[in-house]
Amino acid sequence: MSIENRIRQQFEDSVKVKQVALSAMAQPIARAIDVMTGCLKAGGKIMACGNGGSAGDSQHFAAELVNRFERERAPLAGLALSTDTSTLTSIANDYRYEEVFSKQVRALGRKGDVLLAISTSGNSPNVIEAIKTAHEIGIAIIALTGKAGGKMAGFLHEGDVHLCVPADRTARIQEVHLLAIHCLCDGIDHLLLGEPT
């Protein structure tokens, strides 16, 4: 297969997965937008965590809240738990890597906040630990996964929202994750600001 045909196949595969994901994820994404907007209106914050590409997604999401998405507005309280290298490495060194997010959730999270927990496989031990800690505090979870949700699916409670991409290939899951994050940002702005003038 030529390089151009491989590129064409990547695009076509991405489009197909997104079409299937639309049917499966539109309603849960709408629920997640309601949960997040309610948190922000009540003066809470949204924390986000993940590893690797999912760490990048958590930072992207927090940046869209704190700065802006596509519309001018006041800054919103968003925090990526994957950005403070001194905190991450000290926890990993002194305790264990599985606690790098959960200790931050315990330190920074308050009842009524929201945790956006991102894992392509749904099996990231440190993200699962963050979910457990969040539940102890009274923090709602928006789980962004793929591959049927992995182990994370079993740790979600009633009131949490599971945004599970119906795909197994990591690249396709990550592409839908970014689209879902943009939908969340757009939806939050819409509920807070109304229709653009």
Backbone hydrogen bonds, N-H to C=O, Kabsch-Sander energy under -0.5 kcal/mol:
donor,donor_aa,acceptor,acceptor_aa,energy
6,R,2,S,-2.3
7,I,3,I,-2.5
8,R,4,E,-2.5
9,Q,5,N,-2.4
10,Q,6,R,-2.2
11,F,7,I,-2.2
12,E,8,R,-2.6
13,D,9,Q,-2.8
14,S,10,Q,-2.2
15,V,11,F,-2.4
16,K,12,E,-2.1
17,V,13,D,-2.3
18,K,14,S,-2.2
19,Q,15,V,-2.0
20,V,16,K,-2.1
21,A,17,V,-2.8
22,L,18,K,-1.9
23,S,19,Q,-1.1
24,A,20,V,-1.6
25,M,21,A,-2.9
26,A,22,L,-1.8
29,I,25,M,-2.6
30,A,26,A,-2.0
31,R,27,Q,-2.1
32,A,28,P,-2.5
33,I,29,I,-2.3
34,D,30,A,-1.9
35,V,31,R,-2.4
36,M,32,A,-2.8
37,T,33,I,-2.7
38,G,34,D,-2.4
39,C,35,V,-2.0
40,L,36,M,-2.4
41,K,37,T,-2.7
42,A,38,G,-1.5
43,G,40,L,-1.5
44,G,39,C,-2.8
46,I,77,A,-2.4
47,M,45,K,-0.6
47,M,114,V,-2.8
48,A,79,L,-2.3
49,C,116,L,-2.3
54,S,51,N,-2.1
55,A,52,G,-0.6
56,G,52,G,-1.8
57,D,53,G,-2.0
58,S,54,S,-2.1
59,Q,55,A,-2.1
60,H,56,G,-2.5
61,F,57,D,-2.6
62,A,58,S,-2.2
63,A,59,Q,-2.5
64,E,60,H,-2.0
65,L,61,F,-1.6
66,V,62,A,-2.8
67,N,63,A,-2.5
68,R,63,A,-0.6
76,L,65,L,-2.0
78,G,76,L,-1.1
79,L,46,I,-2.3
81,L,48,A,-3.1
81,L,79,L,-0.5
83,T,80,A,-0.7
85,T,83,T,-1.2
88,L,84,D,-2.8
89,T,85,T,-2.7
90,S,86,S,-2.0
91,I,87,T,-2.3
92,A,88,L,-2.4
93,N,89,T,-2.3
94,D,90,S,-3.0
95,Y,91,I,-2.5
99,E,96,R,-2.0
100,V,97,Y,-1.8
103,K,99,E,-2.1
105,V,101,F,-2.5
106,R,102,S,-2.5
107,A,103,K,-2.0
108,L,104,Q,-2.9
109,G,105,V,-2.4
112,G,138,G,-2.0
113,D,110,R,-2.4
114,V,45,K,-2.1
115,L,140,A,-2.8
116,L,47,M,-3.5
116,L,114,V,-0.5
117,A,115,L,-0.9
117,A,142,I,-2.2
118,I,49,C,-2.7
118,I,116,L,-0.7
119,S,144,L,-2.6
128,I,124,S,-2.3
129,E,125,P,-2.3
130,A,126,N,-1.5
131,I,127,V,-2.0
132,K,128,I,-2.3
133,T,129,E,-2.3
134,A,130,A,-2.5
135,H,131,I,-2.3
136,E,132,K,-1.6
137,I,133,T,-1.4
138,G,134,A,-1.6
139,I,134,A,-2.7
140,A,113,D,-1.7
142,I,115,L,-2.8
143,A,141,I,-0.6
143,A,161,V,-2.8
144,L,117,A,-2.9
144,L,142,I,-0.5
145,T,143,A,-0.6
145,T,163,L,-2.2
146,G,120,T,-0.5
147,K,167,A,-2.3
148,A,165,V,-0.5
149,G,146,G,-2.3
150,G,147,K,-1.1
152,M,122,G,-2.7
152,M,149,G,-0.6
153,A,149,G,-1.1
153,A,150,G,-0.7
154,G,151,K,-1.1
155,F,152,M,-1.9
156,L,153,A,-0.9
159,G,160,D,-0.5
160,D,157,H,-2.0
161,V,141,I,-2.6
163,L,143,A,-3.8
163,L,161,V,-0.6
164,C,162,H,-0.9
165,V,145,T,-2.5
165,V,163,L,-0.6
167,A,165,V,-2.4
173,I,169,R,-2.3
174,Q,170,T,-2.7
175,E,171,A,-1.9
176,V,172,R,-1.9
177,H,173,I,-2.4
178,L,174,Q,-2.0
179,L,175,E,-1.6
180,A,176,V,-3.0
181,I,177,H,-2.5
182,H,178,L,-2.1
183,C,179,L,-2.2
184,L,180,A,-2.5
185,C,181,I,-2.4
186,D,182,H,-2.6
187,G,183,C,-2.8
188,I,184,L,-2.6
189,D,185,C,-2.2
190,H,186,D,-2.3
191,L,187,G,-2.5
192,L,188,I,-2.3
193,L,189,D,-3.0
194,G,190,H,-2.3
